[in-house]
Each structure stands twice: as structure tokens, then as C-alpha cells.
Amino acid sequence: MSAYPQFRAATPRVTRMEMADLYVGDGTTVVQLDAVPCETWTQTLRMLVSQSATLSGVEVEVEGAWVQFIGIRKSAGPGASDLLDVIAAAGELAYTTSMTRSAASVPAPALSAQ
């Protein structure tokens, strides 16, 4: 426990990211944030990860300013950029209304040329 006060933020920034393939179980990516995320940010992050095609099957655990993404293999390819994109999107959507957030999660229909 830190002697410094912890504050909650709707748009925490990434200060460190580490990826590791574990010998037992799945690969894990740990992200350290500069602040403890608010509950809305956490829920939005989980929603975005569950809807992402590249992050399917990944579990998200948030403990204070640490976020663990369980199920990402380091050797599988460039997953760090996908995670940073999802984290940034969660910060942007945390400020929107819940109606806008649910509409953003549904893919837009393809426009037909007339």
C-alpha cells in the first residue's frame, strides 16, 4: 500500500506494459496506469475487450492501478498496439453517456451505393 493518496480517473494513462508467456497457463500482459481507473472506465474496457476480434477470449482483471490481460500470447503477434488502442478507447468512452457507449459498441451498417 502506498503512503500517497490514490485518486480515481476516467482517463488513466499507461505508464508501463509488460508481456510474458508463462510456462503454465496463458500469457499475461500487465499494464500499470498512472491512476486508479473509475468503475465506468473498467466496465467500458471489459466491454471493448469482449467485442474485439483480435482480443477474443482475453480476461481483464483490474486491481488498483494495475490491469491484467490474461490470455494474450507474446509470441502470437503484435498485441501491445491492440491493447493500447482499447485502453485509449475506454478512456474516450468513459466520458460519453451510456446510450452513446452502447451505440458505439454496435458496428455501423454498411452504406449502400445508390
C-alpha positions in Angstrom: 0.0 0.0 0.0 1.3 3.4 -0.9 1.6 6.2 1.5 0.4 8.6 -1.2 -3.3 9.0 -1.7 -4.8 7.1 -4.7 -7.2 9.0 -6.9 -9.7 7.7 -9.4 -9.6 8.8 -13.0 -11.8 8.4 -16.0 -8.9 8.5 -18.4 -5.8 6.9 -16.8 -2.7 6.8 -18.8 -0.4 3.8 -19.4 2.9 4.2 -17.6 4.3 0.6 -18.1 3.4 -2.5 -20.0 4.9 -5.9 -19.7 4.1 -9.1 -21.7 5.1 -12.6 -20.6 4.4 -16.1 -21.8 4.0 -18.2 -18.7 5.1 -21.9 -18.7 1.8 -22.8 -17.0 -1.4 -21.3 -18.2 -1.9 -18.5 -20.6 0.2 -15.5 -21.5 -0.4 -12.4 -19.4 0.1 -8.7 -20.2 0.3 -6.4 -17.2 -0.4 -2.7 -17.6 0.4 -0.1 -15.0 -1.7 3.0 -15.1 -0.9 6.4 -13.6 -4.2 6.4 -11.6 -6.8 4.0 -10.3 -9.5 3.8 -13.0 -13.1 4.6 -12.2 -15.7 1.9 -12.4 -17.1 3.3 -15.7 -13.7 3.0 -17.3 -13.3 -0.6 -16.1 -16.7 -1.6 -17.4 -16.1 0.1 -20.7 -12.7 -1.6 -21.0 -14.2 -5.1 -20.4 -16.9 -4.4 -22.9 -14.4 -3.3 -25.6 -12.1 -6.3 -25.0 -15.1 -8.7 -25.2 -16.2 -7.2 -28.5 -12.7 -7.0 -30.1 -12.0 -9.7 -32.7 -8.3 -9.6 -32.0 -8.7 -9.9 -28.2 -11.3 -12.6 -28.2 -11.0 -14.9 -25.1 -8.9 -12.4 -23.1 -9.8 -11.9 -19.5 -9.5 -8.5 -17.9 -8.7 -8.1 -14.2 -8.3 -4.6 -12.6 -6.5 -4.3 -9.3 -5.9 -0.7 -8.3 -3.7 0.9 -10.9 -2.8 -2.4 -12.4 -4.7 -4.1 -15.3 -4.0 -7.7 -16.2 -5.0 -9.1 -19.6 -4.9 -12.9 -19.3 -4.8 -15.0 -22.4 -2.6 -12.9 -24.7 0.5 -14.9 -26.0 3.5 -12.7 -26.5 4.6 -14.9 -29.4 1.2 -14.7 -31.2 2.0 -11.3 -32.7 1.6 -7.6 -32.1 -0.9 -7.5 -29.2 0.5 -4.4 -27.5 -0.8 -2.0 -30.0 -4.3 -3.5 -29.8 -4.3 -3.2 -26.1 -3.2 0.4 -26.2 -5.9 1.2 -28.7 -8.5 -0.5 -26.4 -7.3 1.4 -23.4 -7.4 4.7 -25.2 -10.9 4.0 -26.5 -12.1 3.1 -22.9 -10.8 6.5 -21.8 -12.7 8.3 -24.5 -15.9 6.4 -24.0 -15.9 6.8 -20.2 -17.0 10.5 -20.7 -19.8 9.6 -23.0 -23.4 8.8 -22.0 -24.4 5.2 -21.6 -26.6 5.4 -24.6 -23.7 6.6 -26.8 -21.5 4.0 -25.3 -23.8 1.2 -26.2 -24.3 2.6 -29.7 -20.5 2.8 -30.2 -20.2 -0.9 -29.4 -22.6 -1.9 -32.2 -21.0 -1.9 -35.6 -22.5 0.6 -38.1 -24.3 -0.9 -41.0 -22.6 -0.8 -44.4 -23.7 2.1 -46.5 -25.2 1.0 -49.9 -24.3 2.9 -53.0 -27.4 4.2 -54.8 
